[in-house]
């Protein structure tokens, strides 16, 4: 029996692009991140449904990203996200779980839904953000 070959979380990095994907800025000092993909089923239950069981068909899909980072002054990635919410502009979001050539990564267009700064007495200043995906995200391979 061998060890499971997973990817350690500390190897992952989120990136954003403000110029349509020509350049990507790492969102520095990220401590936690999640990507969720959801589908809302459409209820098709009727009087004809068998034995009282509800029936559904596939509905609309969506995805979101949430991120938490240590706040850094003048971090280009964090500033790009703040600009996304203040300017109301789209960003391209990438998550690279293993930032090496040949590794799979996640990419899609997002709108910044929220950007919050939290200042605790005995902790680093933290920022957290949430992003709404626009359209279908892609899984790609790093060159």
N, CA and C atoms as an extended XYZ file, in Angstrom:
429
Properties=species:S:1:pos:R:3:atomname:S:1:resname:S:1:resid:I:1 pbc="F F F"
N         0.840       -1.177        0.000 N   UNK     1
C         0.000        0.000        0.000 CA  UNK     1
C         0.882        1.237        0.000 C   UNK     1
N         0.624        2.171       -0.892 N   UNK     2
C         1.374        3.421       -0.937 CA  UNK     2
C         0.588        4.561       -0.337 C   UNK     2
N         1.234        5.687       -0.243 N   UNK     3
C         0.572        6.892        0.258 CA  UNK     3
C        -0.292        7.503       -0.836 C   UNK     3
N        -1.349        8.176       -0.433 N   UNK     4
C        -2.219        8.864       -1.378 CA  UNK     4
C        -1.467       10.067       -1.946 C   UNK     4
N        -1.541       10.233       -3.246 N   UNK     5
C        -0.838       11.339       -3.908 CA  UNK     5
C        -1.801       12.498       -4.145 C   UNK     5
N        -2.063       13.263       -3.105 N   UNK     6
C        -2.918       14.439       -3.212 CA  UNK     6
C        -2.076       15.674       -3.465 C   UNK     6
N        -2.723       16.802       -3.458 N   UNK     7
C        -2.034       18.083       -3.617 CA  UNK     7
C        -2.203       18.854       -2.314 C   UNK     7
N        -1.105       19.265       -1.721 N   UNK     8
C        -1.151       20.038       -0.481 CA  UNK     8
C        -1.745       21.412       -0.739 C   UNK     8
N        -2.626       21.852        0.153 N   UNK     9
C        -3.300       23.128       -0.021 CA  UNK     9
C        -2.359       24.317       -0.124 C   UNK     9
N        -1.214       24.246        0.551 N   UNK    10
C        -0.300       25.383        0.542 CA  UNK    10
C         0.339       25.618       -0.823 C   UNK    10
N         0.203       24.676       -1.745 N   UNK    11
C         0.760       24.852       -3.087 CA  UNK    11
C        -0.155       25.664       -3.999 C   UNK    11
N        -1.411       25.828       -3.601 N   UNK    12
C        -2.375       26.524       -4.445 CA  UNK    12
C        -2.255       28.031       -4.363 C   UNK    12
N        -2.635       28.685       -5.460 N   UNK    13
C        -2.608       30.143       -5.495 CA  UNK    13
C        -3.770       30.655       -6.344 C   UNK    13
N        -4.483       31.688       -5.830 N   UNK    14
C        -5.488       32.357       -6.650 CA  UNK    14
C        -4.857       33.530       -7.407 C   UNK    14
N        -5.334       33.743       -8.616 N   UNK    15
C        -4.859       34.839       -9.458 CA  UNK    15
C        -6.056       35.592      -10.016 C   UNK    15
N        -5.870       36.882      -10.337 N   UNK    16
C        -6.889       37.659      -11.030 CA  UNK    16
C        -6.238       38.413      -12.188 C   UNK    16
N        -7.044       38.651      -13.205 N   UNK    17
C        -6.598       39.449      -14.347 CA  UNK    17
C        -7.615       40.547      -14.579 C   UNK    17
N        -7.110       41.763      -14.787 N   UNK    18
C        -7.975       42.906      -15.073 CA  UNK    18
C        -7.918       43.305      -16.543 C   UNK    18
N        -7.046       42.643      -17.307 N   UNK    19
C        -6.839       43.047      -18.703 CA  UNK    19
C        -7.247       41.968      -19.710 C   UNK    19
N        -8.231       41.154      -19.339 N   UNK    20
C        -8.730       40.143      -20.272 CA  UNK    20
C        -7.879       38.894      -20.360 C   UNK    20
N        -6.929       38.729      -19.473 N   UNK    21
C        -6.128       37.510      -19.441 CA  UNK    21
C        -4.724       37.641      -19.993 C   UNK    21
N        -4.289       38.871      -20.305 N   UNK    22
C        -2.907       39.054      -20.770 CA  UNK    22
C        -1.912       38.872      -19.635 C   UNK    22
N        -2.278       39.409      -18.459 N   UNK    23
C        -1.425       39.263      -17.283 CA  UNK    23
C        -2.284       38.840      -16.097 C   UNK    23
N        -1.697       38.074      -15.203 N   UNK    24
C        -2.381       37.609      -13.994 CA  UNK    24
C        -1.596       38.052      -12.764 C   UNK    24
N        -2.330       38.500      -11.762 N   UNK    25
C        -1.740       38.949      -10.509 CA  UNK    25
C        -2.109       37.955       -9.418 C   UNK    25
N        -1.108       37.464       -8.683 N   UNK    26
C        -1.399       36.565       -7.575 CA  UNK    26
C        -2.069       37.369       -6.458 C   UNK    26
N        -3.051       36.777       -5.800 N   UNK    27
C        -3.669       37.391       -4.627 CA  UNK    27
C        -2.834       36.916       -3.441 C   UNK    27
N        -1.937       37.771       -2.980 N   UNK    28
C        -0.909       37.394       -2.009 CA  UNK    28
C        -1.497       37.070       -0.639 C   UNK    28
N        -0.782       36.234        0.081 N   UNK    29
C        -1.069       35.853        1.462 CA  UNK    29
C        -2.462       35.274        1.672 C   UNK    29
N        -2.957       34.542        0.691 N   UNK    30
C        -4.260       33.904        0.830 CA  UNK    30
C        -4.139       32.748        1.812 C   UNK    30
N        -5.068       32.701        2.755 N   UNK    31
C        -5.066       31.649        3.778 CA  UNK    31
C        -6.156       30.613        3.545 C   UNK    31
N        -7.229       31.006        2.882 N   UNK    32
C        -8.352       30.105        2.708 CA  UNK    32
C        -9.100       30.495        1.439 C   UNK    32
N        -9.573       29.501        0.716 N   UNK    33
C       -10.292       29.756       -0.513 CA  UNK    33
C       -11.217       28.596       -0.798 C   UNK    33
N       -12.369       28.877       -1.374 N   UNK    34
C       -13.249       27.792       -1.803 CA  UNK    34
C       -13.945       28.183       -3.096 C   UNK    34
N       -14.199       27.175       -3.897 N   UNK    35
C       -14.962       27.325       -5.132 CA  UNK    35
C       -16.162       26.404       -4.998 C   UNK    35
N       -17.346       26.944       -5.202 N   UNK    36
C       -18.529       26.090       -5.155 CA  UNK    36
C       -19.273       26.194       -6.482 C   UNK    36
N       -19.724       25.043       -6.946 N   UNK    37
C       -20.517       24.952       -8.174 CA  UNK    37
C       -21.863       24.372       -7.782 C   UNK    37
N       -22.929       25.014       -8.220 N   UNK    38
C       -24.269       24.612       -7.816 CA  UNK    38
C       -25.186       24.484       -9.017 C   UNK    38
N       -26.191       23.632       -8.859 N   UNK    39
C       -27.253       23.493       -9.841 CA  UNK    39
C       -28.573       23.502       -9.091 C   UNK    39
N       -29.526       24.287       -9.564 N   UNK    40
C       -30.837       24.366       -8.931 CA  UNK    40
C       -31.811       23.499       -9.727 C   UNK    40
N       -32.208       22.349       -9.162 N   UNK    41
C       -33.137       21.474       -9.896 CA  UNK    41
C       -34.496       22.145      -10.087 C   UNK    41
N       -35.158       21.798      -11.171 N   UNK    42
C       -36.496       22.295      -11.463 CA  UNK    42
C       -37.488       21.194      -11.117 C   UNK    42
N       -38.440       21.521      -10.271 N   UNK    43
C       -39.449       20.555       -9.821 CA  UNK    43
C       -40.440       20.271      -10.955 C   UNK    43
N       -40.547       19.019      -11.359 N   UNK    44
C       -41.497       18.609      -12.403 CA  UNK    44
C       -42.531       17.633      -11.854 C   UNK    44
N       -42.707       17.644      -10.536 N   UNK    45
C       -43.662       16.755       -9.893 CA  UNK    45
C       -45.081       17.111      -10.346 C   UNK    45
N       -45.864       16.081      -10.610 N   UNK    46
C       -47.249       16.293      -11.025 CA  UNK    46
C       -48.132       15.222      -10.398 C   UNK    46
N       -49.418       15.284      -10.693 N   UNK    47
C       -50.336       14.244      -10.223 CA  UNK    47
C       -49.963       12.887      -10.803 C   UNK    47
N       -49.217       12.875      -11.896 N   UNK    48
C       -48.809       11.631      -12.537 CA  UNK    48
C       -47.520       11.053      -11.945 C   UNK    48
N       -46.870       11.763      -11.035 N   UNK    49
C       -45.632       11.268      -10.427 CA  UNK    49
C       -45.933        9.991       -9.634 C   UNK    49
N       -45.066        9.017       -9.742 N   UNK    50
C       -45.298        7.682       -9.206 CA  UNK    50
C       -45.065        7.623       -7.699 C   UNK    50
N       -46.025        7.042       -6.985 N   UNK    51
C       -45.931        6.725       -5.554 CA  UNK    51
C       -45.572        7.913       -4.660 C   UNK    51
N       -45.952        9.111       -5.054 N   UNK    52
C       -45.721       10.278       -4.212 CA  UNK    52
C       -44.286       10.795       -4.213 C   UNK    52
N       -43.457       10.330       -5.145 N   UNK    53
C       -42.069       10.796       -5.210 CA  UNK    53
C       -41.980       12.033       -6.087 C   UNK    53
N       -41.254       13.027       -5.598 N   UNK    54
C       -41.031       14.234       -6.383 CA  UNK    54
C       -40.100       13.909       -7.547 C   UNK    54
N       -40.263       14.659       -8.638 N   UNK    55
C       -39.430       14.487       -9.828 CA  UNK    55
C       -38.800       15.835      -10.185 C   UNK    55
N       -37.605       15.768      -10.745 N   UNK    56
C       -36.866       16.982      -11.083 CA  UNK    56
C       -36.155       16.814      -12.413 C   UNK    56
N       -35.881       17.951      -13.045 N   UNK    57
C       -34.980       17.992      -14.187 CA  UNK    57
C       -33.863       18.976      -13.847 C   UNK    57
N       -32.795       18.881      -14.592 N   UNK    58
C       -31.649       19.753      -14.351 CA  UNK    58
C       -32.025       21.204      -14.625 C   UNK    58
N       -31.615       22.084      -13.709 N   UNK    59
C       -31.900       23.509      -13.844 CA  UNK    59
C       -30.641       24.314      -14.114 C   UNK    59
N       -30.711       25.572      -13.786 N   UNK    60
C       -29.593       26.486      -14.028 CA  UNK    60
C       -28.426       26.195      -13.090 C   UNK    60
N       -27.233       26.470      -13.581 N   UNK    61
C       -26.007       26.245      -12.809 CA  UNK    61
C       -25.356       27.586      -12.511 C   UNK    61
N       -24.587       27.602      -11.428 N   UNK    62
C       -23.812       28.785      -11.076 CA  UNK    62
C       -22.583       28.353      -10.291 C   UNK    62
N       -21.637       29.269      -10.178 N   UNK    63
C       -20.456       29.003       -9.360 CA  UNK    63
C       -20.037       30.285       -8.663 C   UNK    63
N       -19.365       30.101       -7.528 N   UNK    64
C       -18.899       31.216       -6.713 CA  UNK    64
C       -17.523       30.891       -6.138 C   UNK    64
N       -16.836       31.926       -5.768 N   UNK    65
C       -15.531       31.784       -5.114 CA  UNK    65
C       -15.551       32.635       -3.853 C   UNK    65
N       -14.973       32.113       -2.782 N   UNK    66
C       -14.739       32.937       -1.596 CA  UNK    66
C       -13.263       32.810       -1.239 C   UNK    66
N       -12.722       33.883       -0.695 N   UNK    67
C       -11.293       33.944       -0.445 CA  UNK    67
C       -11.043       34.740        0.833 C   UNK    67
N       -10.027       34.341        1.584 N   UNK    68
C        -9.608       35.089        2.765 CA  UNK    68
C        -8.090       35.222        2.715 C   UNK    68
N        -7.615       36.448        2.886 N   UNK    69
C        -6.180       36.727        2.807 CA  UNK    69
C        -5.771       37.680        3.922 C   UNK    69
N        -4.478       37.672        4.220 N   UNK    70
C        -3.913       38.676        5.113 CA  UNK    70
C        -3.777       39.958        4.296 C   UNK    70
N        -4.267       41.059        4.836 N   UNK    71
C        -4.235       42.330        4.117 CA  UNK    71
C        -2.795       42.816        3.960 C   UNK    71
N        -2.458       43.194        2.750 N   UNK    72
C        -1.126       43.750        2.470 CA  UNK    72
C        -1.293       45.092        1.781 C   UNK    72
N        -0.564       46.084        2.235 N   UNK    73
C        -0.609       47.378        1.564 CA  UNK    73
C         0.030       47.246        0.195 C   UNK    73
N        -0.617       47.813       -0.786 N   UNK    74
C        -0.099       47.889       -2.153 CA  UNK    74
C         0.108       46.532       -2.811 C   UNK    74
N        -0.674       45.504       -2.424 N   UNK    75
C        -0.601       44.228       -3.136 CA  UNK    75
C        -1.416       44.351       -4.420 C   UNK    75
N        -0.800       44.152       -5.580 N   UNK    76
C        -1.519       44.340       -6.848 CA  UNK    76
C        -2.748       43.441       -7.003 C   UNK    76
N        -2.675       42.192       -6.545 N   UNK    77
C        -3.818       41.289       -6.659 CA  UNK    77
C        -4.987       41.745       -5.810 C   UNK    77
N        -4.702       42.131       -4.561 N   UNK    78
C        -5.756       42.615       -3.672 CA  UNK    78
C        -6.333       43.936       -4.182 C   UNK    78
N        -5.482       44.808       -4.708 N   UNK    79
C        -5.960       46.076       -5.259 CA  UNK    79
C        -6.836       45.852       -6.493 C   UNK    79
N        -6.505       44.850       -7.307 N   UNK    80
C        -7.318       44.543       -8.491 CA  UNK    80
C        -8.719       44.103       -8.087 C   UNK    80
N        -8.815       43.319       -7.011 N   UNK    81
C       -10.126       42.872       -6.530 CA  UNK    81
C       -10.923       44.062       -5.996 C   UNK    81
N       -10.291       44.919       -5.218 N   UNK    82
C       -10.970       46.108       -4.704 CA  UNK    82
C       -11.435       46.986       -5.866 C   UNK    82
N       -10.601       47.120       -6.884 N   UNK    83
C       -10.994       47.877       -8.078 CA  UNK    83
C       -12.173       47.239       -8.787 C   UNK    83
N       -12.236       45.900       -8.766 N   UNK    84
C       -13.348       45.199       -9.402 CA  UNK    84
C       -14.681       45.543       -8.764 C   UNK    84
N       -14.686       45.715       -7.447 N   UNK    85
C       -15.956       46.045       -6.790 CA  UNK    85
C       -16.257       47.537       -6.889 C   UNK    85
N       -15.250       48.404       -6.782 N   UNK    86
C       -15.529       49.845       -6.840 CA  UNK    86
C       -15.845       50.308       -8.263 C   UNK    86
N       -15.237       49.676       -9.244 N   UNK    87
C       -15.485       50.036      -10.646 CA  UNK    87
C       -16.609       49.212      -11.271 C   UNK    87
N       -16.999       48.099      -10.606 N   UNK    88
C       -18.040       47.242      -11.158 CA  UNK    88
C       -17.594       46.478      -12.390 C   UNK    88
N       -16.301       46.194      -12.481 N   UNK    89
C       -15.777       45.532      -13.675 CA  UNK    89
C       -15.593       44.031      -13.450 C   UNK    89
N       -15.605       43.308      -14.557 N   UNK    90
C       -15.356       41.867      -14.523 CA  UNK    90
C       -13.863       41.609      -14.360 C   UNK    90
N       -13.546       40.516      -13.687 N   UNK    91
C       -12.176       40.035      -13.579 CA  UNK    91
C       -12.136       38.615      -14.107 C   UNK    91
N       -10.980       38.179      -14.511 N   UNK    92
C       -10.793       36.758      -14.784 CA  UNK    92
C       -10.122       36.173      -13.547 C   UNK    92
N       -10.726       35.131      -13.004 N   UNK    93
C       -10.218       34.486      -11.804 CA  UNK    93
C        -9.603       33.148      -12.189 C   UNK    93
N        -8.443       32.860      -11.632 N   UNK    94
C        -7.794       31.558      -11.806 CA  UNK    94
C        -7.460       30.993      -10.436 C   UNK    94
N        -7.635       29.684      -10.324 N   UNK    95
C        -7.113       28.986       -9.150 CA  UNK    95
C        -6.202       27.888       -9.654 C   UNK    95
N        -4.964       27.940       -9.214 N   UNK    96
C        -3.965       26.945       -9.593 CA  UNK    96
C        -3.622       26.126       -8.355 C   UNK    96
N        -4.229       24.916       -8.195 N   UNK    97
C        -3.974       24.115       -7.006 CA  UNK    97
C        -2.532       23.636       -6.897 C   UNK    97
N        -1.877       23.501       -8.016 N   UNK    98
C        -0.486       23.074       -8.039 CA  UNK    98
C         0.173       23.870       -9.147 C   UNK    98
N         0.841       24.939       -8.795 N   UNK    99
C         1.324       25.944       -9.745 CA  UNK    99
C         2.587       25.486      -10.479 C   UNK    99
N         2.454       24.355      -11.220 N   UNK   100
C         3.584       23.833      -11.993 CA  UNK   100
C         3.115       23.496      -13.405 C   UNK   100
N         4.037       23.484      -14.330 N   UNK   101
C         3.731       23.169      -15.721 CA  UNK   101
C         3.057       21.801      -15.838 C   UNK   101
N         1.989       21.730      -16.629 N   UNK   102
C         1.274       20.476      -16.848 CA  UNK   102
C         0.148       20.218      -15.855 C   UNK   102
N         0.017       21.071      -14.821 N   UNK   103
C        -1.027       20.887      -13.809 CA  UNK   103
C        -2.347       21.501      -14.286 C   UNK   103
N        -3.445       20.924      -13.844 N   UNK   104
C        -4.765       21.476      -14.151 CA  UNK   104
C        -5.016       22.709      -13.297 C   UNK   104
N        -5.769       23.651      -13.856 N   UNK   105
C        -6.192       24.820      -13.093 CA  UNK   105
C        -7.595       25.227      -13.514 C   UNK   105
N        -8.213       26.070      -12.710 N   UNK   106
C        -9.594       26.500      -12.860 CA  UNK   106
C        -9.605       27.969      -13.268 C   UNK   106
N       -10.466       28.330      -14.236 N   UNK   107
C       -10.518       29.719      -14.686 CA  UNK   107
C       -11.935       30.097      -15.089 C   UNK   107
N       -12.307       31.352      -14.797 N   UNK   108
C       -13.596       31.866      -15.221 CA  UNK   108
C       -13.710       33.356      -14.961 C   UNK   108
N       -14.721       33.953      -15.560 N   UNK   109
C       -14.998       35.374      -15.384 CA  UNK   109
C       -15.837       35.547      -14.117 C   UNK   109
N       -15.488       36.558      -13.308 N   UNK   110
C       -16.214       36.807      -12.062 CA  UNK   110
C       -16.567       38.278      -11.915 C   UNK   110
N       -17.594       38.515      -11.118 N   UNK   111
C       -17.907       39.837      -10.587 CA  UNK   111
C       -17.617       39.778       -9.094 C   UNK   111
N       -17.044       40.828       -8.547 N   UNK   112
C       -16.757       40.873       -7.116 CA  UNK   112
C       -18.055       41.243       -6.400 C   UNK   112
N       -18.551       40.327       -5.550 N   UNK   113
C       -19.785       40.572       -4.800 CA  UNK   113
C       -19.524       41.328       -3.510 C   UNK   113
N       -18.431       40.980       -2.833 N   UNK   114
C       -18.130       41.655       -1.568 CA  UNK   114
C       -16.633       41.641       -1.316 C   UNK   114
N       -16.193       42.608       -0.530 N   UNK   115
C       -14.790       42.731       -0.127 CA  UNK   115
C       -14.796       43.348        1.261 C   UNK   115
N       -14.386       42.582        2.257 N   UNK   116
C       -14.506       43.001        3.645 CA  UNK   116
C       -13.137       42.970        4.323 C   UNK   116
N       -12.881       43.991        5.132 N   UNK   117
C       -11.649       44.042        5.919 CA  UNK   117
C       -12.009       43.827        7.378 C   UNK   117
N       -11.263       42.927        8.028 N   UNK   118
C       -11.527       42.607        9.432 CA  UNK   118
C       -10.253       42.871       10.226 C   UNK   118
N       -10.401       43.678       11.281 N   UNK   119
C        -9.268       44.077       12.094 CA  UNK   119
C        -9.508       43.616       13.532 C   UNK   119
N        -8.835       42.544       13.927 N   UNK   120
C        -8.950       42.032       15.293 CA  UNK   120
C        -7.745       42.504       16.116 C   UNK   120
N        -7.954       42.677       17.393 N   UNK   121
C        -6.912       43.202       18.275 CA  UNK   121
C        -5.651       42.347       18.266 C   UNK   121
N        -5.797       41.023       18.319 N   UNK   122
C        -4.635       40.149       18.431 CA  UNK   122
C        -4.441       39.267       17.204 C   UNK   122
N        -4.645       39.833       16.037 N   UNK   123
C        -4.480       39.062       14.804 CA  UNK   123
C        -4.092       40.022       13.682 C   UNK   123
N        -3.635       39.461       12.587 N   UNK   124
C        -3.340       40.278       11.416 CA  UNK   124
C        -4.648       40.805       10.828 C   UNK   124
N        -4.576       41.933       10.152 N   UNK   125
C        -5.750       42.455        9.460 CA  UNK   125
C        -6.047       41.504        8.301 C   UNK   125
N        -7.285       41.027        8.253 N   UNK   126
C        -7.702       40.058        7.247 CA  UNK   126
C        -8.679       40.709        6.274 C   UNK   126
N        -8.653       40.227        5.049 N   UNK   127
C        -9.649       40.633        4.067 CA  UNK   127
C       -10.320       39.381        3.536 C   UNK   127
N       -11.583       39.507        3.246 N   UNK   128
C       -12.295       38.386        2.653 CA  UNK   128
C       -13.151       38.915        1.520 C   UNK   128
N       -13.298       38.102        0.512 N   UNK   129
C       -14.084       38.513       -0.641 CA  UNK   129
C       -14.897       37.361       -1.170 C   UNK   129
N       -15.971       37.711       -1.860 N   UNK   130
C       -16.749       36.692       -2.558 CA  UNK   130
C       -16.966       37.160       -3.986 C   UNK   130
N       -16.988       36.190       -4.874 N   UNK   131
C       -17.043       36.457       -6.301 CA  UNK   131
C       -18.139       35.598       -6.924 C   UNK   131
N       -18.930       36.201       -7.806 N   UNK   132
C       -19.962       35.468       -8.532 CA  UNK   132
C       -19.429       35.136       -9.909 C   UNK   132
N       -19.420       33.846      -10.243 N   UNK   133
C       -18.990       33.428      -11.564 CA  UNK   133
C       -19.992       33.845      -12.624 C   UNK   133
N       -19.480       34.181      -13.797 N   UNK   134
C       -20.314       34.566      -14.940 CA  UNK   134
C       -20.085       33.541      -16.052 C   UNK   134
N       -21.102       32.774      -16.385 N   UNK   135
C       -20.947       31.769      -17.431 CA  UNK   135
C       -20.240       30.532      -16.923 C   UNK   135
N       -19.899       29.670      -17.854 N   UNK   136
C       -19.284       28.376      -17.528 CA  UNK   136
C       -17.787       28.528      -17.273 C   UNK   136
N       -17.297       28.022      -16.120 N   UNK   137
C       -15.850       28.047      -15.874 CA  UNK   137
C       -15.160       26.949      -16.674 C   UNK   137
N       -13.856       27.057      -16.761 N   UNK   138
C       -13.076       26.085      -17.523 CA  UNK   138
C       -12.036       25.429      -16.642 C   UNK   138
N       -11.693       24.195      -16.959 N   UNK   139
C       -10.538       23.528      -16.370 CA  UNK   139
C        -9.510       23.422      -17.486 C   UNK   139
N        -8.341       24.000      -17.255 N   UNK   140
C        -7.294       24.073      -18.274 CA  UNK   140
C        -6.001       23.455      -17.748 C   UNK   140
N        -4.980       23.407      -18.591 N   UNK   141
C        -3.673       22.852      -18.219 CA  UNK   141
C        -2.626       23.961      -18.312 C   UNK   141
N        -1.829       24.124      -17.250 N   UNK   142
C        -0.749       25.117      -17.283 CA  UNK   142
C         0.311       24.722      -18.309 C   UNK   142
N         0.756       25.676      -19.108 N   UNK   143
C         1.804       25.357      -20.109 CA  UNK   143
C         3.142       25.047      -19.441 C   UNK   143
